[in-house]
Amino acid sequence: MATWLKRGIDAAAKAENQRKVREAVEVMLADIQARGDAAIRELSIKFDQWDRKDYRLSKSEIQDCIDQLSGQDLKDIAFAQTQIRNFAQIQRDSMKDVEVETLPGVVLGHKNIPVNAAGCYVPGGKYPLLASAHMSVITAKVAGVKRVISCAPPFQGKAAPAIVAAQALAGADEIYVLGGIQAIGAMALGTPSIAPVDMLVGPGNAYVAEAKRQLFGRVGIDLFAGPTETLVIADDTVDGELCATDLLGQAEHGPDSPAILLTTSEKLARETMHEVERLLQILPTAHIARQAWESYGEVIVAEDDAEMVKIADEIASEHVQVMTHDDDYFLNNMTNYGALFLGPRTNVSFGDKVIGTNHTLPTKKAARYTGGLWVGKFLKTCTYQRVLTDAASADIGAYCSRLCALEGFAGHGEQANIRVRRYGGRNVPYAGKVEAA
């Protein structure tokens, strides 16, 4: 039986926070729908203290941002983008169009068709998270999306040069300096100055995530995202400093980011809690990480590896760092996670920034039914059929007619019957049922 040495805030408090966010987002999206660019401008001024005549950056402004980065900065961005593009291309190549003759004269197939326009949100209010530009824009472009637009909030009162450079080098067709709900609303609903998109992707804060949720159906989205989550699964093969570092490395995302240690070693659990407190005295982002740890941090001691798998699947965390005597046991047995990071040599930060897998991942237990962002999210797998011979049309038609009769769909049945009459030479009455031969 597992024991909790530390728990986060209760479900009721979480629900109340979500209610407040939901209601605020509803009001702001309705305003954007009604007033378009005027509402966008007011929200940008209110939340980001940011205004300009046109929120889209010009080519010269984009180049100026690129020129502000050092040669090493640009090389590092290029390295990360190469890794992400390479893996995205491998994923795209794994998705094949198919066409097969399933019966004599009956051909079925599917095509993987990219959406026509995608909007990529790149968070950057607290930190200039240029990695999100790689993850969204590059993935969309590898999938074949024709128009990819990208929005990021201003950083310290201006466009963030690193984010703009990453967006441009990733291949964004339009780059806007807009953040929060106003960016999501503008991309999804459209305004006189910003044409709407077909799909929204990218992480963000609770308000961005809720805006995407409310707009789902009006546009497609990558997934229902919430605050960054991390779960460290460890045993006594590693030490408390390593576990504490990996927990706080993700807790700095925001004050509502869950960071959970799951272990079979009470000694490691207590050592990790001690190391968390020590690191919070020296970590430059401790003012955020401490809030997350105190409100959403948990420490769980399980009896064995099997119980850790069970608990981990119930948590269904976005990021799962595994550092145990048998990491493959968790790879082979866990079913609910956004991404696994296996062994102490890797970590969530590698995945967030550079190694090549996508960092836009499911949160709030969505890992129970979906994976993260990848090229497949931008593709519609659309089927088609072709009947090559009269005999095949009449044969399928006979089956279809009888099945339609079972359902009472006379119009559907007549679609089949007319083909039986024309291509099979059989005298079937209007809305009749073809008898078995």
BAKERO-669479 format. One record per atom (N, C-alpha, C, O, CB): x, z, y. Coordinates in steps of 0.1 Angstrom, whole numbers, plus 5000, padded with zeros to 4 digits. Glycine has a CB too. Layout:
XZY ...
END
This chain:
500850004988 500050005000 500950005012 501750095014 499050125000 500749905021 501549895033 501150005043 500050055044 501349765040 502150045051 501950145062 502450085075 503350005076 502750275059 501650115086 502050065099 502750175107 502150285109 500750025107 503950155110 504750255118 504450235133 504650325141 506250235116 503850115137 503450085150 502349985150 502449885143 504650035159 501350005159 500249905161 500149865175 500549935184 498949965155 499549745177 499249705191 497849745195 497249835189 499349545191 497449695207 496149725212 494949685202 495149605194 495849665226 493849755204 492749725194 492049595197 492149535208 491749845194 491149555187 490449435188 489449425200 489249325206 489649405176 488849545203 487949545214 488549515228 488049445236 487249685215 489749565230 490549535242 490849395243 490849325254 491749625243 491349335232 491649195231 490449105235 490549015242 492249155218 489249145229 488049065231 487649075246 487148975251 486949115222 487749185252 487449195266 488349115275 487849045284 487549345271 489649105272 490549025279 490148875278 490148795287 491949045274 489748835265 489348695263 488148665270 487948545275 489248675248 487148755271 485948725278 486148695293 485648605298 484948845277 487048775299 487348755313 487948615316 487648545325 488248865318 488948585307 489548455308 488548335306 488548245314 490648435297 487648355296 486648245293 485748225305 485448105309 485848285281 485248325311 484348315322 485048255335 484448175341 483748455326 486248295337 486948235349 487248085347 487148005356 488348305351 487548045335 487847905332 486647825333 486647715338 488447895318 485447875328 484247795329 483947765344 483547655347 483047885324 484147865353 483847835367 484747735373 484247645380 483947965375 486047745370 486947645376 486847505370 486947415378 488347695373 486547495358 486347355352 485047295358 485047175361 486247365337 484047375360 482847315366 483147275380 482547165385 481747425366 483947345387 484347305401 485147175401 484847085410 485047415408 486047165392 486847035391 485946925387 486046815393 487947055380 484946945378 484046835375 483246795387 482946675388 483146885363 482846885395 481946855406 482746795418 482246705425 481246975411 483946845421 484546815434 485946745432 486546705442 484746935442 486346725420 487546645417 488746685425 489246805424 487246505421 489446595432 490746615438 490646735448 491646815449 491146495446 489546755455 489446875464 489547005457 490247095462 488146865472 488947015446 489047135438 490447155432 490947265432 488047135426 491047045427 492447055422 493347105433 494147195430 492846915418 493247055445 494047095456 493847245459 494847315461 493847015469 492647285460 492347425463 492947525452 493547625456 490847455464 492847485440 493347565429 494847575429 495447675426 492747515415 495447455432 496947455432 497447545443 498447615442 497447305434 496847535455 497247625466 497047775463 497847855465 496447585479 495847805456 495547935453 496448005443 496948115445 494047945448 496747925432 497547985421 499047955422 499848035417 496947935408 499447845428 500847805428 501347795442 502547775444 501047675421 500547825452 500947805466 501647665468 502747655474 501947915470 501047565463 501647435462 500647325467 499547315461 502147405447 501047245476 500247145481 501047025485 502147045491 499347185493 500546905483 501146785488 500146675488 499146685481 502446745479 500346565495 499446455496 499046395482 497946375479 499846345505 500146375474 499946315461 500746395451 501946415453 500446165461 500046455441 500846545431 501646465422 502446525414 499846625424 501446335421 502346245413 503646225419 503746195431 501646115409 504746245412 506146215417 506446065418 506045995409 507146295409 507046025428 507545895429 508745865421 509445965417 507745855444 509145745419 510345715412 511645775418 512545825412 510545565410 511645765432 512745825439 512845975437 513946035436 512745785454 511646045437 511646185436 512146225422 512846325420 510246245438 511746145412 512146175398 513646155397 514346235391 511446075388 514146045403 515646025402 516346135409 517446175405 515945895408 515846185420 516446295427 516546425419 517546495419 515746325440 515546445411 515546565402 516646545391 517346635388 514146585395 516746425386 517746395376 519146415381 520046465375 517546255370 519346365394 520646375400 521046515403 522246545405 520646295413 520146615403 520446745406 521046815394 521646925395 519246825411 520946755382 521446825370 522946775368 523346665372 520646785358 523646865362 525046825359 525146735347 524146715339 525846955355 526346675345 526546585334 526246655320 525746605311 527946525334 526746785320 526546865307 525046885305 524546885294 527346995308 524346915316 522846945315 522246815308 521446835299 522246975328 522546705313 521946575309 522346555294 521546505286 522346465318 523546585291 524046565277 523246655267 522846615256 525546585275 523046775272 522346875263 520846835261 520346845250 522447015269 520246785272 518846735271 518846615262 517946605253 518346695285 519746525263 519846405255 519946445240 519346385231 520946315259 520846545237 521046595223 519746645217 519346605206 522146705223 519046735225 517846795220 516746685218 516046685208 517246895230 516646585227 515646485226 515946395214 515046345208 515546405239 517246365212 517546285200 517146355187 516646285178 519146265200 517346485186 516946555174 515446545172 514946525161 517446705174 514646565183 513246565182 512646435179 511746415171 512646625195 513246335186 512846195184 513146145169 512346085163 513546095194 514246185164 514646145150 513646205140 513146135131 516046195147 513346335142 512446395132 511046335133 510346315123 512446545133 510646315146 509246255148 509146115142 508146085136 508946255163 510246045143 510245905137 510245915122 509545835116 511545825141 510946005116 510846025101 509446065097 508946005087 511746145097 508746145105 507346175102 506446055104 505546035095 506846295112 506645975114 505845855116 506045765105 505045705100 506245795130 507245745100 507545645090 506945695076 506745605067 509045635088 506545825075 505945865063 504445835062 503845845052 506146025062 503945795074 502445765074 502345605073 502645535082 501845815088 501745565062 501645425060 500245375061 499245445057 502145395046 500145255067 498845185066 498645145051 499645105044 498745055075 497445145046 497145105032 496144995031 495244985040 496845225024 496244915021 495144815018 495244785003 496244754998 495344685026 494144804996 494144794982 492744734977 491744764982 494344934975 492844654966 491644604960 491144704950 491744704939 491944464954 490144774953 489744884944 488844844933 488744904922 488944984952 488144724935 487344664925 487544514927 487944474937 485744694926 487344434917 487444284919 486644234931 485444244931 487044204906 487344184941 486744134953 486444234963 485844204974 485444074949 486744364961 486544474971 487844524976 488644584969 485644584965 488044514989 489344554995 489044665005 488244655014 490044435003 489744775004 489644895013 490944925019 492044895013 489045015005 490944975031 492245005037 492045105049 490945135053 492944875043 493145145054 493145225066 494345185075 495445145070 493145375063 494145205088 495245185098 495445315106 494445385109 494945065107 496645345109 496945455117 497145405132 498145345135 498245535112 496145435140 496045385154 496345495164 495545595164 494645315156 497245475173 497545585183 496445585193 495745485196 498845555190 496145705199 495245715210 495845635222 497045615222 494945865214 494945595231 495445505242 496145585253 497045535260 494245435248 495645715255 496245785266 496345935263 495345995257 495445765279 497445995265 497646135262 498146215274 498946165282 498646155250 497646335276 498146425287 498946535281 498446605272 496946475295 500146555286 501046655281 501246765291 501746735302 502446595277 500946885287 501147005296 502447065293 502747105282 499947105295 503247085303 504547155302 504547285310 504647275322 505747065306 504447395304 504447525311 505747545319 506847515314 504147645302 505647605330 506847625338 506747715350 507547715359 507347495343 505647805350 505447895361 506548005361 507148035371 504147955360 506748075349 507648185348 509048125346 510048175352 507248285338 509148035336 510447975332 510247825332 509147775328 510948025318 511347745336 511147605335 511347555321 512447525316 512247535344 510247545313 510347525299 510447375296 509447315291 509047585292 511547315299 511747175297 511547125282 511247015280 513047125302 511847225273 511647185259 510247135255 510147045246 511947305250 509247185262 507847135259 507646995263 506846925258 506847225267 508446945272 508446805276 508946715264 508346615261 509246765288 510046765258 510546685246 509446685235 509146575230 511846755241 508846805233 508046815221 506746735222 506246685212 507646965219 506246725234 504946655236 505146505240 504546415233 504146715247 505946475250 506046335254 506746245244 506246145241 506846335268 507846295238 508546215228 507646195216 507646085211 509846285224 506946295212 506146285200 505046185202 504746105193 505546415196 504446185214 503346085217 503945945217 503345855212 502746125231 505145925223 505745795224 506145745211 505945625208 506945805234 506645825202 507045785189 505745745181 505745645173 507745895181 504645815184 503345775177 502845645182 502045575175 502345885179 503245595194 502845465199 501845475210 501145375213 502345385188 501645595216 500645615227 501145525239 502245535244 500445765231 500245445244 500545355255 500745425269 501745395276 499445245257 499945515272 500045585285 500145735282 499245805277 498745555294 501345785286 501545935285 501845995298 502745955305 502745955275 500946085302 501146145315 501546295313 501246355302 499946145324 502246355322 502846485320 502646565333 502846525344 504246485316 502146695331 501946785342 502746915339 502846965328 500446825343 503446965350 504147095350 503947155363 503947085373 505647075346 503747285364 503647355377 504947355384 505947335379 503147495375 504847375397 506047395405 506747525401 506147615396 505747405420 508047515402 508947635399 509647675411 510447595417 509947605387 509447795416 510047845428 509847755440 510747735448 511547865426 508547705441 508147635453 508447485453 508347425464 508747695464 508947435442 509147285442 509147235427 509047315418 510547255448 509247105426 509247055412 510547105406 511647105412 509246895413 510447145393 511547195386 512447075381 511946995373 511147285373 513647065386 514446945383 514646925368 514646815363 515846955390 514947035361 515147015346 513946965339 514046885330 515647145340 512747015343 511546975336 511246825340 510846755331 510347065341 511446795352 511146655356 512146555349 511646455344 511246635372 513346595348 514346515341 513946495327 514046385321 515746575342 513546605320 513146605306 511946515304 511846435295 512846745301 510946525313 509746445312 510146295314 509646205306 508746485323 510946265323 511346125326 512146065314 511845955310 512146115339 513146145310 514046095299 513246085286 513646005277 515246185297 512146165284 511346155272 510446035272 510045985262 510546285271 510245975284 509445855285 508045865291 507245775289 509245795272 507845975299 506545995305 506245875315 507145835323 506446125312 505045825315 504645715323 504245765337 504445695347 503545635317 503645885338 503245945351 503646085350 503446155340 501745925354 504246145361 504646275361 504046345374 504246305385 506246295362 503346455371 502646525382 503146665382 503446725372 501046525379 503246725395 503546865396 502246935399 501846965410 504546885409 501646975388 500447045387 500447145376 500947115365 499246955386 499947265378 499947365367 498547415364 497547385371 500847475371 498547495353 497347575350 496047495347 496147375343 497047665361 494947555350 493647495347 493447365355 492847275351 492547595351 494047365367 493847245376 494547125369 494047015370 494447265389 495647145362 496347035355 495546985343 495346875341 497747075351 495047085335 494247055323 492946985327 492646885321 493947185315 492247035337 491046975342 491246835347 490446745345 490447065352 492346815355 492546685361 492846585350 492246475351 493746685371 493646615340 493946525329 492746495321 492546375317 495046575321 491946595318 490846575308 489646515315 488946425310 490446705302 489246555327 488046515334 488346395343 487446315345 487446625342 489546385348 489846275357 489446305371 488446375373 489246145352 490046245381 489746255395 489946115401 490446025394 490546365402 489546095413 489845965419 491345925419 491645805420 489345965434 492246025419 493645995419 494346005406 495445965404 494346095429 493646065396 494246075382 493246025372 492246085370 494646225379 493645915365 492745865355 492745965343 493846015339 493245725350 491645985336 491546075325 492246025313 492545905311 490046105322 492546115304 493246085291 492346105280 491146145281 494546175289 492746065268 491946075256 492246205248 491446255240 492145955247 493446255251 493946375243 494846465252 495646415259 494646325230 494746595250 495546695257 496446765246 495946805236 494646795264 497746785250 498646855241 499546945250 499646925262 499446755232 500147045243 501047125250 500647275250 499447295251 501347075263 501647365250 501347505251 501047545265 501247465275 502447585245 500647675267 500347725280 499947865279 499847925268 499347645288 499547925291 499148065291 497648075286 497047975282 499248125305 497048195287 495748215281 494748125288 493748085282 495348355282 494948095301 493948015309 494047875305 493047805304 494148035324 495247825303 495447685298 494847665284 494147565282 496947655298 495147765275 494647755262 493047755262 492447675255 495147865253 492447835270 491047845271 490447715277 489347665273 490547965279 491147655287 490647535293 490647425282 489747345282 491547495305 491647415274 491747315264 490547335254 489947245249 493147315256 490347465250 489247495241 487947445246 487147385239 489247645238 487647475259 486347435265 486247285266 485147235266 486147505278 487347215268 487247075270 487346995256 487146875256 488447025278 487547065245 487646995232 486246935229 485246995230 488047095221 486346805226 485146725224 484946625235 484746505233 483846815224 485246675247 485346575259 486646495257 486646375259 485346655273 487646565252 488946495248 489346565235 488846665231 490046515260 490346505229 490946565217 492046665222 492446645233 491546455208 492346755214 493446845217 494346865205 493946825193 492946985221 495546905207 496446925196 496047045187 495947035175 497946955201 495747155193 495247275186 494847385196 495047375208 496347335177 494147485191 493747595199 494847695200 495147775191 492447665193 495547685211 496847765212 496547895221 495747895230 497947685219 497247995217 497248125225 498648165228 499548085227 496448235217 498848295231 500148345235 501148325223 500648325211 500048485239 502348305226 503448295215 503348415206 503248525210 504748275222 503548385193 503548485183 504748475175 505248365172 502248475174 505348585171 506448585161 506248695151 505848805154 507748605168 506548665138 506648755127 507948745121 508448645116 505448725117 508648865120 509948865113 509748935100 509249055099 510948945122 509948865089 509948915075 511348945071 512148855070 509148825065 511649065068 513049105065 513149215055 512249295053 513849145078 514349225049 514649335040 516049385044 516649355054 514549305025 516549475035 517849535039 519049445037 520149495037 518049655030 518849315036 519949225036 520449195050 521449135052 519649095029 519549235060 519949215074 519849355081 519449455075 519049115081 520249355094 520249475101 519249475113 518649375116 521649505107 519049595119 518049615129 518349535142 517449495148 517949755132 519649525145 519949445157 519449305156 518949255166 521449455160 519649235145 519249105143 517749095144 517249005151 519749045130 517049185137 515549185138 515049205152 514149135156 515049285128 515649305158 515149335172 515349225182 514549195190 515849465177 516549155180 516849035189 515848925187 515348865196 518248985186 515448905174 514548795171 513048835176 512348745179 514548765156 512748955175 511448995180 511348985196 510348925201 511149145176 512349035203 512249035217 512548895223 512148865234 513349135223 513248815215 513548675220 512248595222 512248505229 514348605210 511148635214 509848575216 508948655225 508048595231 509248545203 509048785224 508248875233 508348845247 507448865255 508549015230 509548785252 509748755266 508848645271 508748625283 511148725268 508148575262 507248465266 506148515276 505848455285 506648395254 505648635273 504548685281 504148825276 504448865265 503348595281 503448895285 503049035282 502049045270 501749155266 502549105294 501448935266 500448935255 500948865243 500148815235 499148875260 502248855241 502848785230 503148885218 503948965219 504148715234 502348865207 502648955196 504048935189 504448825188 501548935185 504649045186 505949045179 505849155168 505749265171 507149075189 505949105156 505649195144 506849195134 507349085131 504349145137 507249305130 508249315119 507449355106 506749455106 509349425123 507749285096 507149315083 508349325073 509149235071 506149195078 508449435067 509649465058 509249555046 508249625046 510749535067 510149555037 510049645025 510949765027 511049855018 510349575012 511649775038 512649885040 512249965052 512249925064 514049825043 511850095050 511550175061 512750205069 512650225081 510950315056 513950215063 515150235070 515350125080 515650145092 516350245060 515149995076 515349885085 514249885096 514549855108 515249745077 513049925092 511949935102 512350025114 512149995125 510649975096 512850145110 513150245120 514350205128 514450225140 513350385114 515350145121 516550095128 516149985138 516749985149 517550045118 515249895134 514849795143 514049845156 514349805167 513849695136 513249945154 512550005165 513550065175 513350065187 511550115160 514550135169 515650195178 516350085185 516650095197 516550275169 516649975178 517349865185 516549795196 517049745206 517849765175 515249785193 514349725203 514449805216 514649755227 512849725198 514449945215 514450025227 515850005234 515950005246 514250165224 516949995226 518249985232 518349845239 518849845251 519349985221 517849735233 517949605239 517049595252 517349525261 517549505229 515949665252 515049665263 515749725276 515249715287 513749735260 516749805274 517549855285 518449755292 518849775303 518349985281 518749645284 519749555290 519249405290 519949325297 521049555281 518149375284 517649245284 517149205298 516249275303 516549225273 517549095304 517149055317 515649035318 515049055329 517848935322 515048995307 513548975308 512749095302 511649075297 513248845300 513349205302 512749325296 511449365302 510549425296 513649445296 511249335315 510049365322 508849305316 507749355316 510149335337 509049185310 507949115303 507949155288 506849185282 508048955304 509149155282 509249185267 508749315264 508049335254 510649165263 508949415273 508549555270 506949565270 506449625261 509049645281 506349495279 504849495279 504349435266 503349495260 504349415291 504949325262 504449265249 504749355237 503849375229 505149135247 505849415237 506249505226 505349625226 504849665215 507649545227 505049685237 504249815237 502849785234 502149865228 504349875251 502249665239 500849635237 500549555224 499449575218 500349565249 501449475220 501249385209 502249395198 502149315188 501149245214 503249475199 504249485189 503749575177 502949665179 505549555194 504149535165 503749605153 504949615143 505849525143 502549535146 504949725135 505949735125 505249775112 504549885112 507049845129 505449695102 504749725089 505749735078 506649655077 503749605087 505549835070 506349855058 505549825046 504549895043 506949995058 505949725038 505149685026 505949735013 507049775014 504949535025 505249735002 505849784990 506749684984 507849724979 504749814980 506449554984 507349454978 507149324984 506349304993 507049454962 507849224979 507749084985 506349024984 505848964993 508748994978 505649054973 504348994970 503349054981 502548974986 503849034956 503549184984 502649234994 502949185008 502149165017 502749394994 504249155010 504649095023 504048955025 503548915036 506149085025 504048875014 503348745014 501848755018 501348685026 503548675001 501248855011 499748875013 499548905028 498648855034 499248985004 500249005033 500049045047 500448935057 499748905067 500949175050 501548865054 501948755063 500848645063 500648585074 503248695058 500248615052 499148515052 497948555059 497248475065 498848475038 497648685059 496548745067 496848735082 495948705090 496248885063 498148755086 498448755100 498448605105 498048575116 499848815102 498948515096 498948375099 499648345112 499148285121 497548315100 500848395114 501648385126 502148245130 502348165121 502848485126 502248225143 502848095148 504248075142 504547975136 502848095163 505148165145 506548165140 506748265130 506348385132 507548175152 507448235119 507748335109 509248315106 509648225100 506848315096 509948425110 511448425107 511548505094 511148625093 512248495118 512148445083 512348505070 513848535068 514648445068 511748415059 514148665066 515548705063 515548805052 515548925054 516248755076 515648755039 515448845028 516448795017 517248705019 514048835022 516448865006 517248834995 516848704988 517648644980 517248944984 515548664990 515048544984 514148464993 512948474992 514348574970 514648395003 513848335013 512948225007 511848205012 514748275024 513448154997 512648054991 511348104984 510348034983 513447984980 511348234981 510048294975 508948284986 507848254982 510348444972 509348304998 508348295009 507948155012 506748115015 508848365022 508948065012 508647915013 507647865003 506847785005 509947835013 507847914990 507047864979 505747934978 504847884971 507847884966 505548044984 504348124982 503448144994 502248164993 504648254976 504048145006 503248155018 502448025021 502847915018 504148185030 501248045026 500347935029 499947925044 499447815048 499147935020 499948035051 499448035065 500548065075 500948185076 498348145066 501047965081 502147985092 502247855100 501847745095 503448025085 502747875112 502947755120 504247685116 504247565114 503047795135 505347765116 506647715111 507447825105 507347945110 507447645123 508247795095 509047895089 510547875093 510947755095 508947885073 511247985095 512647975099 513348065088 513248185088 512948035113 514047995079 514548055067 515948095068 516848005069 514247955055 516248225066 517548275066 518048315080 517548265090 518448175060 519048405080 519548455093 520348355101 520548385113 520448575090 520748245095 521548145103 520648065112 521148005122 522248055093 519348055110 518447985119 517548095126 517648215123 517547885111 516848045135 515948135143 514848055150 515047935151 516748225152 513948125156 512848055163 513347985175 512747875179 511748165167 514348035182 514847965194 515347835191 515247735199 515948055200 516047815179 516447685175 515347585175 515347475180 517147685161 514247625168 513047545167 512347525181 511847415184 512047605158 512347625189 511847605203 512547505211 511847435219 511847745210 513847495210 514647425219 515247295215 515347195222 515647505224 515747285202 516747185199 516847125185 517247015184 518047235203 516447195175 516847155162 516047035157 516546955148 516547275152 514847005162 514146885159 512746895155 511946805156 514846815149 512347015149 510947035146 510147065159 510747105169 510747145135 508847045158 508047065170 507747205173 507347285163 506746975170 507747255185 507547395188 506047425193 505747535195 508447445199 505247325193 503847345197 503047375184 502847285176 503147225204 502747505181 502347545168 501047635169 500747675180 503447635162 500347645158 499047715158 499247865160 500147925155 498247695145 498347925168 498348075171 496948125167 496048045164 498748105185 496748255169 495448325167 494848285154 493648255153 494548285178 495648285143 495248265129 494848115127 494348095116 494148355126 495048025136 494647885134 495547825123 495247725117 494847805146 496647885120 497547835109 496847845095 497347785085 498847925108 495647905095 494847905082 494347765079 494047735068 493748005083 494247685090 493547555088 494247435094 493847315093 492147555093 495347455102 496047345108 497547375109 497947495110 495447315122 498347265110 499747285113 499947255128 498947255135 500547185105 501147235132 501447225146 501347075151 500946985143 502847275149 501847055163 501846925169 502946835161 504046875159 502146925184 502446715158 503446615153 502846475155 501746465161 503646635137 503546375152 503046235155 501646215150 500846135156 503946135149 501346265138 499946245132 498846295141 497746245140 499946315119 499146385150 498046435159 497646325169 496546335174 498546565167 498546235172 498246135182 497646005175 497345905182 499446095190 497546005162 497045895154 495645915149 495346025144 498045865143 494845805149 493545805143 493645725130 494045605131 492445755153 493445785119 493445715106 492045645104 491045715100 493845805094 491945525107 490645445107 490545355095 491445275093 490545375120 489445365088 489245285076 488645155079 487945135089 488445365066 488745055070 488044925070 487744885056 488444925047 488844825078 486844785055 486544735042 486344585043 485844535054 485344805035 486544515032 486344365032 485844335017 486444375008 487644295035 484744255017 484344215003 484544065003 484143985011 482744245001 485344024992 485843884992 484943784984 485043664987 487143884985 484143834975 483343734967 481843774967 481443884970 483843744952 481043664964 479643684963 479243784953 478343874954 478843554961 479943774941 479643864930 479844004933 479144094930 480543824918 480944034941 481344174944 480244224954 479844344953 482744184951 479844144964 478844194973 477544224966 476844324969 478544084984 477044134957 475844164949 475944284940 474944364939 475444034941 477044304934 477244414925 477244544933 476444634929 478544404917 478044554943 478044684952 476644704958 476144814959 479144674963 476044594962 474644594968 473644654959 472844734963 474244464972 473744624946 472744684937 472844834936 471844904936 472944614923 474144884934 474345024934 473845094947 473145194947 475845054932 474245024958 473845084971 472345094973 471745194978 474444994983 471644984968 470144984970 469545104962 468645164968 469644854964 469945124950 469345234942 469645364948 468845454948 469845224928 470845384953 471245514959 470445534972 470045654975 472745514962 470245434980 469445444992 467945484989 467345564996 469445315000 467445424978 466145464974 466045614970 464945674973 465645374962 467045664964 467045804961 466945894974 466346004973 468345844953 467445844984 467445914997 466245885006 466045955016 468745895005 465545785002 464345735010 464745665023 463945655032 463645855014 465945605023 466445525034 466145375032 466945305026 467945545037 464945335036 464545195033 465345095041 465744985036 463045175037 465745125054 466545035062 467945015056 468444905056 466645085076 468545125052 469845115045 469745035033 470544945030 470345255042 468645055025 468444985013 468344835015 468844755007 467245035006 467644795026 467444655029 468744585033 468944465030 466444635040 469744665039 471044605042 471744565029 472444465028 471844705049 471444645018 472044605005 471244494999 471844404993 472144734996 469944504999 469044404992 469244264997 469244174989 467644444994 469444245010 469544115015 470844045010 470843925008 469544115031 471844125007 473044065002 472944044987 473443944981 474244165004 472144124980 471844094966 471043964965 471343884956 471044204959 470043944974 469343814974 470243694977 470143594970 468143824984 471043704987 471843594992 472943564983 473343444981 472243615006 473643664979 474943644971 474743664956 475643614949 475943734977 473643724952 473543744938 472443654932 472243644919 473243884935 471643584940 470543504936 469443574929 468743514920 471143404926 469243704932 468243784926 467043804935 467243824947 468743914921 465843794930 464643804939 464243944941 463444004933 463443724932 464844004951 464544144954 463544154966 463844094976 465844224958 462444224964 461444234975 462044314987 462944394985 460144294970 461444284999 461944355011 461744505009 460744555004 461044315023 462844585012 462844725010 462644764996 462344884993 461844795019 462844674987 462744704972 463944774967 464944784974 462344584964 463944804954 465144864948 465544774936 464744734928 464745014942 466844744936 467344664925 467444744912 468044844912 468744604929 466844694902 466844764889 468144734882 468844634884 465744714880 468644834874 469844824867 469744704858 468744674851 470144954859 470844634857 470944514848 470944554834 470944474825 472144424852 
END
